Amino acid sequence: MFVSQRMTSAGSHTKITVRRVRVLDQILRSISSSEAERKSRFGCFVDHAFEGVPMAGATRGWDLGSGLKYKLTTTLLFSEAAPSKSSGDVGFRLTSELDVTAVWQRPDDPSSFLLKIQFLQPQLWIKSRRAPEPEGFVEHSSRINTLAESPFLIVWRNGEVHSIFMDTVESLSSANIKRGVASLLQYRVFDNDIEERDASGLCFVTYHSLGPKTVGKRKTSCEQSTLPPKKRHSNPLLSVKLASTRNSTYELTQQLLPSFICDEERHRMSLNVKSEVGTIITSKRTLELLPGTLSTKTVLADTLQQAVAAVQFRFRETSIELQLEPFSCPDNGCPTIEQTIEEYRSSLENNAMGTVKSASAFLKLVPLVKSASPDELLKLLKSPRYRQLKLQLLDIFGAASTVASHQAAMKVLRQDEIGDETERYFWALSLSPTPNADIARNILKRSEETNPNDKVAETIALTAAAIARHLESLGAIEKTRESLEIGLDSCTGEECKLRFLRALRNLKTKTAIPTLLKFATSENKALNIAAWKALAELPKDSLTPEVITAANQVFYEIGGPRRDSSSRTIALDIILKMNPTEEDIRYLVKYLASTDPAYEVRKYLSQRLEQFSEKDPEFANKLNKVLSVSGIDIINYNVYAQKGLSTAFVRNFLRSIDNNGSLVTVQEIHSGLLKRGTVDVVLQVENHEEALFSLGLFAGGLGSFVSTSNQEEDTQDDEPATAGMELDFLGVGIRPFVFFSGQGELMGHVWSGTASERTPAYQALATLHNYNEYIPLASGIIAEVDVQGAVSFDLAGQIQLSLWSRNAQSLVDLKAGIMIQGGTKVRSDFVQSMAEFSMTMEPKLELATDVDFSGPVALCMRLSQPENVVKYQMYKVERIPGSRHKLRKTRRMRLYSPGRSYLLNRKNNEMCSKMFN
């Protein structure tokens, strides 16, 4: 008779309900539960059901001096996440007989037994084309025979394994298999929700009675304590999804001992951005009772320790959780870091940036740097042989983010007088997904010190903020915020204050809002633009009502001085970001019909309303309701066809079940020239959306260089001529690159032909995916899930300006080499199997701009994406240590993405036609 037991959350009170069998039809109904239903719920068919119902007085447990013989079969298979008939799977099978005998019974507790378990005739079976059936197994010699060299002992009490004892000379592989067998003998015969510790770790276990002598077992939320902790990327777009199921079915004898056990678990790993890219590992075990009973000699002992010593004096108690086997190099040895650099030397040169081969070299070197000593790394950076590769090596050192790599880099960078190498290393540190807390403290300390190089000083401050955010530690974030705000208060010059405001933008913390609002509402144009940019970077749920109120005041210019158009448009973006109500949208629509002389702001608003309506159906519905009740003063041509060249649009470049990719372009125009423009490469996975890359261009004070009859009332004409570029890469802001500041510097560039050829502006090697997790399988084998991704990034540009012809042409060229590789593998001293994938691509983006200011200004922008090929490869490999056997299955696939040009807007098309026809 099964007992239904539910534990309260406090664990102090237990409610036990005895399930009474009142009528025969209830028994028959439980017996006749279909096998298909059992499989759907627990993943196993039960083929060995015994007839009859255990009586209330049935004996439960083992008989001292006797035992049972079982047949154990373990099958492990590796496959890819996307169903594929062409490549099949790889894996292996282990078979053995088990003798389980009760050699000792605790004198003071008759239900507690010491069980001796002996493997007999263990055998490894491998996948082979010589198998009698397709995708079948054949026998193969291996070191699995060591399982039978020594038995092991478990203390078993009412289906619970209290402790496990093994020979001290047992290999880790054999010991783990035996831990898996011990876990298989742990079960309960009543309905229950409890926590249990076994080979899978500490799991939440649910038991369900499926019949008179059938028990279902489901394990969830398993946490292991003996294996390395899980590593993951903090950005959910670049993370990995691991779905696990662990189910078992137990058929019991009259004595409530196992007669047949089916245990199955499945772990599916896939990329968040593409669910069909990944691997699946499936483990299935059966334990089948063989006919007959065993007899054995018993042990006379008063205590457990005496009983264990009587069986084997070398036996020691050990944990039931699996132990990680140390990594061993292949017979030809592990590659050294210098050997690897030499092998990939051509892939690390400057001209290889933006290619897949550069990203591949990065993935090879990062693990070697993480395990290297400071002296070894210092020697590399000082070596004249690697002087041409120094910047790329600094990228790799920064991505590794170990104390050793940081010490080596900082020693070498003391001799960096210009600061370019120092900035390159700090950029790499700020992009690392696995920062070190000691390095974070060191960088924060350096940001508080005076640095004579203003560019390096700003990069250090930006890096300190980015690292603190990546640490995901509230204490580190608050300490960094306090330090940055102290630095901000102590600044006297505008450039100094801008440095710390940009750093707060990288920190993205809600607690900085009061400070940011103070500068966002100040009269200094540069500071309030920087503060609004920082506020716009905060997550939507962090923005307070005070921020929304300030955004409305700035956009509508309420109760203060005239605001710069950039501040107003950024404040507008925040208003639209916060899911505006119908009332909010009504005020925005009324503003479109206003006589505000800043017509480019009105044009920008009309474009953003259209953009949000295309993207968000709820927003579109609110806007349509507002327009449906608006009068003729709004529903007219003047409002719908706003004057100006400002534009905002979204163009999709990727659509799938898992994700959407889009180019979001916003261009704010003044006097016919670009004032502020951004091109964001945005990726959306489920409910999370983020710009992986953002290119921003800004300019000001160039009105005197163009001829225009449209005089927009704005204060920008008073500012000095300036232009530059802002970058956000993987959510981290990089300090602005100023092309020129002042008319004199601009004319110097014009006459010298600066950047008339393709000139790199920003290059980087950075980590994309970084996921590693060890999964202890209940069968006694450890599976390692590892996904690593890298990007080699190259942003360059060129510009040609003719004062004689009064025209200019510019080209911004973005190249990225992306490589993602990962898989699932198991290693033991008797077999090694794995399923691995790699995905590569080299996307490009080009933004060409032509300006003719010989008469009325004509501006033509062309945004294009050249052809791209995505290469996907799947490898499934099986090896046997000490043997020549190697099975490899490969599947390759190419996905072509044709080149395309993106439609900006009709006005731009008209200007392009005018200029080129």
N, C-alpha and C positions, 0 to 999 in steps of 0.2 A: 504494500500500500504506500503510495507516494504522499509526501507531506508538503503542503504549500506554506512557505515561510517568507514573510516580508519584514525587512529590517527598517526601523525608523532611521531618519537622518542623523539623529544624535547617537544612535547605537545603544542607548541605555534601555530601550524597551523593545521587546520582541513579541510580535503578535504571531501566534502559530495557529493555523487553521487546518484541521484534519479533514481531508477530502473523503467523505463517506461514499462507499459504493452501495447505493440503495437498490438499484434495479439492474437486472441483467442487461437490458438494452443499452445502458450507459457504458457498460464494459465492452459490449460488442461494438459500439460506435467508436470507442477509443482504439480498439484493436484493428478495426478496418480502415483507419486513416491511410490514405493513399500514399504510395512511395513517391509519386510525383510531387505531392504537397510537401513531403519531408525534404525532398531535394531543393525545391524552390525556397524553402525557409532556411535550410541548413547546409545546402550544397553537397549532400552525400545521399546516395541511395543506400538503403539498408537491405542486404540480401540474406541476412542470417537471423531472422526473428524467430525466437523460441515461442512455442505455444504455452498457454497457461498464464495464470495470474499469481504473483507471489502472495503468499498468505501472510496474515498479520504477524504470525510468529516465526516467519522465515529467518533462518540464520544468515547473518550478514558478515562477510569478511573471509579471511583466509583460514585454513586449517594448518596448525603448526606441524611441520615435518612433511608437508606435501606441497604440491604446486601444480602449475598449468604450463602447457607449451603453446606458444603463439607463433604465427608467421607475420613478420613485419615487412611491409612494402612501402617505400618512400619514393615518390616521383616528383622531380623538380623540372619545370619547363620555363623557357624564356621565349617571349614573342614580342612583336611590336604593338604599340597601342592601336594603330590603324589596322583593321582587318586586311590580311593579304594572303591570297592563295598561292602566290608565286614563290615566296621565300620560306614558308613553313616556320618551324621553331627548332630550338636546340635544347638539350637538357640531358638528364641522366636519371637512373633508377637504382635504388639500393634495396636489396632483399636480404633477409636473414631470419633465422629462427631464434626465438627467445625462450629460455627456461626461466620461469618466475617461481621461486620457492620461498616459503616462510621458514626462516632458520631460527628465529627467536621471537618470543612474545613477552612483552613487558609484564613482570609479575604483578604490578599494582594497577595495570590497565589492560585487561584482556583484549580490547579492541585495537591495541597498538602492536604492529608487527614490524620486524626487521626483514625486509624482502631482499633476497639475493637474485640479481638478474644477470644472466649469462647469454652473450651473443654466440650463436652457432652458425658456421658456414656463411659469413657475410659475403656478399657478392655485389660488384658494381656492374651495371648494365649501361651501355652507351648507345646513342643514336648512330645508326649505320645504314648505308644503302644495301648492305648484305643481310639486313634483317628480313625475317620471313614475311613481314607485312610492311606496307609503306609507312614511313615515319616510325618504324618499330625500333626495338632495342635488341642488342646482342651483348653477351657477356664479354668482359674485358678485365684483365688482371690489373690490380692496383694495390695501394697500401691500405685499402679498407679492411684487409685481413687482420690488422692490429686491433680491431674492435673485439676480437675473440680472445685476445691474449689475457685479458683480466676481466673478472666480473665487476659489478658495482652494487652498492647497497642503498636502499632507501628506507626511511622510517615512514610507514603508511598507517594512517588511522582514519577509518570511516571515509575512505576516498580522498583524503588530504595527505599530500606529501609534506612531511614536517622537516626532513633533512635528507641530505644525499652525501654518500661517502664514496671516494674513489682512490685508486692507487696514485701515489705522488708522482710516479713516472709516466702517467698517462699523457699522451699528446693532447694538445688543445682541440684538434679536430675530433679525435675519438671522444674526449670528454664532453664536447658540445653535443655530439650525437646521442650520448647517454643521458645528458640532461633533457634532450628532447623526448626520449623514451619515458623518463621519469615524469615529465609533464603530461604525457599521454595517459598515465595511470592516475591522474588527479581529476576527480569528478564528484558530483553530488547527485543524490537520487531524489531530491525534492526541488520544487520550484523555488527559485531564489534569485536575488540580485545582490551580489557580493563583490568584494575585491579579492583577487587571487594573484599570487606571484608564481610564475613558472618561467619556462624558457623564453616566452615572449615579453617578460617583464611584469610589472605590476599592472594588471588589467581589471577593468570592470567587466564582470562575467554575469551573464544571464542564463539561468537554467530553466528549461521548459520540459515538462513531461509530454511526450508524444504518444505514449501508449503505456500499457501495464509494465513493460520492462524496457522502454525506450526513452532515452533522455537526450534532449537537444541542448547544445552549449554554444553560446555566442560570446566572443571576446571583443571588446571595444576599448578605446582610449588607453592603449598600452603605453606605459612609460618605463623605459629601461634605465638602469643606474650604473651599469658596468661598461657601457660603450661610450665613445666620444659624443658630445652633445651635437644636436642638429645645427647646421649652418644654413642661413637663408639670406636672400637679398631683402633689404628693408622696403624696396619698392615692389608693390604687388604686381605691377606689370611685368616685372622681371623675375617673378618667383615661379615656383613649381607646385603643381597640384598632385598630392599623393592620396589616393583613395584605397583603403584597406578593408578587407573583410576576413574574419576568422571564425569559422563555424565547424562544429563537430557533432556527430551523432553517436550515441553509445547504446548498444544492445547488451543487456545484462542477463546473467544466469539466475537460477533460483536463489543462489547465495549473494546476488547483487554484485557479482564480479564480471568484468568485461568478457563478453563472448564475441563481439565484433565492434570495432571502433572505426569510424571514417572521419578523418580530420582533414579539412581543406582550408587553405587561405590563399588570398589573391591580393596582389599589390600592383596597382596601376599608377605609373608615374607619367605625367604629361606636362607640357609647357602651358602656362596660363594663357599665353597669347595664341597658341595653336594646339588644341587638344589632341589632334591626331598624331602629333610628334611626341613620341615617348616609348616606354617599354612596359611590359607586363611580366611579372614573375608569379607563377602558380605552383604551390606546394600541396601535394596530396599524399596522405598516409592512410594505410589501412592496417589494422591489427586484428588478425583472425585467429580465433581459438581452434587449436588442432585437437583431434580426438585423444582421449586418455588422460591420465593424471600422472604426476611425478612424485617420487618420494625422495627425501633428502635427510641428511644428518642435521640434527638440531644443535644449538649452542646452549651450553649451561652457563649462565652469567646473571649477576644481580643487577648490573647497570648496562646502559647502552654502550658506554665506552668499552667495557669489558667484552661485550658481545662483538663489537666491531673488530677489536684487536684479535679475538679468537678466530675470526674469519680470515683476516689478513692484517698483519701488524703495520704494513705501510699505508693503510687506508687513512685518509684524513677527510674531515668534513669540508665541503665546498658549497659555493652558492649554486642555486638551481638556474640562475640567469647565465646566459651565454657569455663567454669571454672572447675578446677580439684577438685574433691571431696576428702576430707581428708581421709586417710586410717584409718580404725577402726579395732581394734583387735576382734577376735571371742569371743563368750560368755565365753569360758574357758580361755581367756587371751592370750596375746602374749608370746612366750617363751623368757626367759631371756638368756643372754649369758652364765651364769654358768650352767643353766639347759641343754642348748644345748651341752656344752662341756662334761658334765656328760653323756649325751645320746650317744655321739659319741666318748667317751673316747678311746675305743679299736681301733677305726679307726684312731686315731691321734698318736698312738704309733709308735716307730721307725720301728718295724717289719711289719707295715702296709703300709709303703712307697712303692710306685710303684703299688698300687692297686686302683681299682675304689672306694672302700669304703672310702679311704683316701681323694680322690678328692671330693667325695660327702660331706664329713664332712666340707671340706674347703668351698664349695659353701654355706653351711648352715651358717657358722660362719662369713664370710666376711661382709654381710650386717649388722649383729649385731654389729660387731666391728666399722663399719662406723658410727653407731648411738650412740655409747657408749661415756661416759665422760672420761677424762684423769684419774680421780681418780679410776673409776671402772676398767679401763684397767690396771692401775698400780697395783691394788690389785690382779688381775689375775696373772700377771707376778711374783709377789713377793710371791704368795701363795706356801707353800711347797707341797701342794696337787697336783699341776700341774708342779712340777719340771721336771718330766720325759717327759712332753709334751712341754717344754719351746721352743725348737727349732722350732717345728711345729707352735706354737703360734706366734713366731716371723715371720715366713713365712706369716701368716695370717695378722699380723699387718702391715707388709711391703706391702702386696697386697692391703690392705685397703687405705693406703697412706692418712690418715687424719692427721691434725695437732695434734689432741688428741692422736691418736695411736703413732705418732712419739715422742711426748713429753714423753709418758709413757715408750716407748722402750728405749729412750736415758737415762732416769733416771736410769733404771735398768742396762743398759749396762756399766754404770760407774764402776761397780764392776767386770767387765769381764777382768781378768788379762791375760788370754791366748789369747783371741781375736776370738775364734771360734764362739761364740754367736753373737758377733758384725758383723763378716763377714756374717753370715747367714741372719741377718736382712738387711744388705746393699745389699746382693744379691737379696733378695725379693723386696726391693725398686727399684732396677734397672730393674726388670722384670715387675713392675706394669704398666698397660696400661693407668692408670689415675693418673699421678703424680700431686702433689700439688706444685704450684709455690713457696710458702713460704718454703716448705721442700726442694725444689731444691736450693733455695738461701742458706739455712742452710748447705746443704751438700757441696755446692761449697766452702763456707767459711771454713768448716772443712778440705777440700782437700788442702787448702792453709796453714793450720797450720801444725806444726811439730808433727809427731806421732812416738813414740819410737818403735812401732810394725810395721815393714816394710810390712808385709802381709796385715795388716789392712789399712795402709796408701795407698797401691796400690788399694785395694778394694774400698776405699772411692773415689779415683780419677776416677776409672772406673765407679762407680755408678753416680758420678756427671755428667760425660759425657753422660751416658745412659739416665738419667732423663731429661737432657736438650734436647736431641733428641726427646724423647717421648712427651715433652711439645709442640712440633711443633711450637715453637716461635723463629723466626730469632734472636730476641734480646737476648734471653736466650742462644741460640747456640753460638752466637758471643762472648758474655761475658764469657762463659765457655771456648771457644777456646783461647781467650786472656789470661785467667788465667792459662790454661794448658801450653801454650807456654812460659809464664813468668816462670812457675815452671821448664820447660824443660831447659830454658837458665840458670837458677840459679843452676842447678844440676852440681856436679863435678864428681860423680861416675857413672859407667855404669848402675848399678841397678836402680839408681834414674832416669836416662834418659829413661830406658826401661819402667818404670812405666808410665811416661807421654806419651810416644809414644803409648803404649797400650790403654791409655785413649783416645787419638786422634783417634785411630781405632774405639772405641765405639761411638765417636761423629759423624763420617762419614760426615764431612762437606768439601765442595770444597775449602773453604777459607784456609784450613790447608795444601793444596798441596805444597806451597813453602817451608814450614818448613819440611814436610815429604820428599820432594825431596832432601833437603840438607843432611839429614841423610841417605837416600837411596843410595846416591852416595859417602858416606864417606867410609873410609877404615876399620872402626870398624865393624867386621862381625856381631856381635849380634845386633848392632843398625841398620845396613842397612837391616837385615832380618826383624826386627820389623817394620821398616818404609815401606818396601815393602808389608808386610802383611796389614798394615793400608791402603795403596794405593789400594790394591786389594779389600778391602771391600767397596770402594766408588761405588756409582751407575755408570753405564756405561756412562750416559749423563753428569757426573761430571768430567770425566777424560779429561784432556786438552792435546793438542799436545805435550806440554813439558813432560808430563808423558809418552807418547808413545815413544818419542825420547829417554828418559832416559832408558825405558824398553829395547829398542833395543840395546842401548850401553852396558847395563849390561849383557843381554843374550849373545850377540855376543862378549863380552869382547873387546869393541872398546875404544881405547884412555884411558886406565886406567889399574890398577893392576888386577891380577887374582881375580875372584869373587868366593865366596862360591857357591856351587851347589844349595843350597836352595834359595839364592837370585836370581840365574839365572832361576830356574824353576818357581818361583813366578812371575818374570818379564815376562817369557814366557806365563804364564796364563793370564796376562793382555793383551799381544799382541793378543792372541787368543780371548779374551773376546770382543775386540773392532772391530769385524767383519773385519778381515784383507782382503786386496785386493789380487788379483791374484799375483801382484808383491811381496807383503809381503809373501805370501805362497811359492812363487818360492825361496826366500832367505831361508826360513825354510827348504825346501826340499833339497836345496844345502848343508845346514849345516849337514844334515843327512849323506851326503857322505864325510864329512870332516874327518880329522885325529885327531880331538880333543881328547886328552887322557881321558877326563871325559866322558867315554862311557855311564855311567848311565844317564847323561843329554841327550845324543842322544837317548837312549832307552826311556826315559821319553817323549821326543818330539814325537817319533814315536807312542807311546801309546796315547798321547793326540790328535794327528792328527786323529787317528782311532776313538777315542771317539767322537770328534767333528763331524766327518763325519757321524757317526751313528745318531747323535742327530739333526744336521742341514743340510737339503738337499742343501741349497744354498752354504754352506761351502764345502760340498762333491762335488758339481758341479765344484767349483773353483779348488779344489785339483785335480780332474780328468783331467781338462783342462791343468793344469801345468804338470801333469805326462805324458799326451799324447804327449807333445812336448819335453819331457826331453830325453836326450841321454842315452847311455848304461852305462855311469858313474853313473847314478842314478837308472835306471831301472835294478837292479841286485840283487843278493841274499844278498850281504853284507849290502846293504842299507835296504832291506826289513826285514832281520833277524838280528836286532841289538843285539849286545852282552849286557848282563846285566839282572838284575832282577826287575828293576823299572817297575811299572805298573799303568795303569789308566783305569777305566772302569765304565760303568753305568749299573745298573741292576734295572729293573722296578719291583716295588712291588704293584703298584696301577695304573689302567687305567680305566677311565670313560669319559663320555661326558664332565663333568665339570672340571676334574682335572687329573693330572698325578703325581704319586709319584714314586720316584726313589732313589736308594742308589748310591751315587757317591763316588767312592773310588780312592784315589791317594796314591801310595806308592813310596817314593823315597828311593832307597837302596844305601848303600855305604859299600864296603868291605864285601858284603854278608849279612849285617845287616840293619835293618830299621834305616834310618836317620830321615826321616820326612814322616808321614803318616796321612791321614785324611779319615774319613768316614762321609759323609754328608747325612742326611735324607732330601731330597729336595722335596718340593711340588710346583707344578705349577698350577695356576688358571688363565685361559685366557692368558694374556701376562705377568703376573707377576710370577716370579720364585724366591724362597727363600729357604735357608736351615733353617729348624726349629730347627735342632740340628746338631751340628758338633763335632765330637770327633777327636782330634789330638794327635798324639804321636810323641815325638822327642827323639833322642838319639845322643850321640857323644862320641868320645874318647874310643870306646870299641874295636878298632881293635886289641889290644894286647891280647884280650881274645879269639880270634878265629884264626883258621888256614886257610889261603887261599893263593893260588898261584897267584891270580890275584891282581897285585899291581896297583891300580888306583892312578894316580898322583893327590893328593889333599892335602890341608894343614890341613885337619881335624884331622889327626893322632896326631897332636901336642896339641890338646885341652884336658882338663881333662875329665875323665869319667863322663858322666851326662846322665840323662834320666828323662822324665816327661810327663805330659799330659796337653793339652789345650782343653778348652770347650767353645763352643758357644751355648747358649740356648735361643731360641726365638729371635735370632738376637742380643743378648747381649753377649759380651765377658767376660769370667770369668778369673781371674788371673791364671797363670799356676801353676799346682801342680808339684813340683819337687820331684821325687822319691829319687834321690841321686845326690850329686854333689861332685865329687872327688872319687878316688879309695878307700880311707880309709872308707868313708861312705858306698860305695857299698859293701865292704867286711864285714862291720858291719851288713848290712841287710842280707847278705848271711849266715853268721854264726848264726844270731839270728832267721832266718826263718821268717822275716817280711812279712806280707801279704800272708803267706802260706795257710791261710783260707780266705774265702770270706770276703772282707773288703770294707765297703762303702767308696766311694771316693767323691761323691757329691749327696746330696739329696735336694729336693726342692718341695714345693707346690706353684704353680703359676697359674695365670689367663690365660686362652686361649681366650675365647670369652667374650666380654663385650659390649653389645649393649642394649640400652634402648631408646625407643621413644614413645611419646604419639601422637596418631592420632585422631584429632577431626573429628568425622563423621558428615556429614551434617544433619543426622537425630537427632542430639542432644545428642549423646552418645560418650563417650571418650573410645577409645581402646588403651590399653597399649601393646606394642610389647617389649618383653624382652627376650634376649638370653644370657646365662651365661655359660661359659665353664671353666674347670679346669683340670690341669694335676698334678698328683703325680708322681714324678720322682725319680728314684733310680739307680745310677750308681755305680757299685762295681767291684772289680777285685781281682785276686789272682795270685801269681807267685811262682814257685818253680824252684830253680836253683841249679844244682849239679856241683861243680868244679871237683869232682872225676870222674863222668861219662861224664863230659863236654857236658851237655845238659840243656835245660830250657823249661818250659812250663808255659804259661800264659793264663788267661781267663778274658776278659772284658765282663761284664754282664750288660746289660741295660734293665730296666723294667720301664714301664710307665702305670699308670692308668688314663684313659681319660674319663671324663664325660662332656657331653654337654646337657644342658636342656634349654628349652625356649618355647615360645608360644605367643598367643594373648588372651587377656581377657578384659572384660568390667565389671565395677562395678557400681551399682546404688543402691538406697535404695528400688527398687522394683524387680530387677532381677540381677543375676550374671551369666555370661557364659564365658567359656574359652575353648581353644584348646591348649594343651600342649604336648610336646614331650621330650623324653630323649634318648640319645644314649651313650652307654658305650662300652669300649674296653680296653684290657690290652695287647698291643703289646710288644714284647720282641725282643732283638737283642743280639747275642752272637758272639764274635770274639775270637777264640782260636788260639794261635800261639805256634808252637813247633819248637825249634831250636836245632840242633845237630852240635856242633863244635868240635867233637872229630877228625874229618878229614876235608876234604873239606866241607865247610859250607853247611848245608841243612836246608832250611827254609820252613815250611809248615804253611799256614794260612787258617783257615776255618771260613767263615762268614755264619751264619745260623739264621733263623727266626723261632722260634717254632710256633705251631698252635695257632691261635687267633680266638676269637668269638666276633662278633659285635652284641650287643643287642639293638634293637630299639623298643621303646614303644610309643604309641600315646594315649593320654587321651583327651576326650571331656566331659566336665562337665557343668551342668546347675543347679543352685540353686535359690531359692526364699527366701530372708531374711524374717524371722518371720514365715517361713513355714517349714514343714518336707520334702517338695518336693526336690528330688535330682535325676537327671538323669546323668548317667555316661556310656560312651561308650569307650571301650578299644580295642586296636589292638597291638599285640606283634609279633615281628619278630626276628629271629636269622640268621645271616649270618656267615658261617664258612669259615675261611681262613686257608688252610692247611699249615703245616710247610714246609719249603723249605731251601735248601742250595744253596748258590750263587756261580756260577762258577767264579773264579778269572781269571786265565789264564792257558794255557797249561803247562807252566814251573812249576807253583805251583802244578798242579795236578801230574806231574811227581815226584816232590820232596815228596809230600804227599804219593804217592804210594810207593816210595822207603823207606820212614821212617816207614810206618805202615805195609808193607808187608814183 
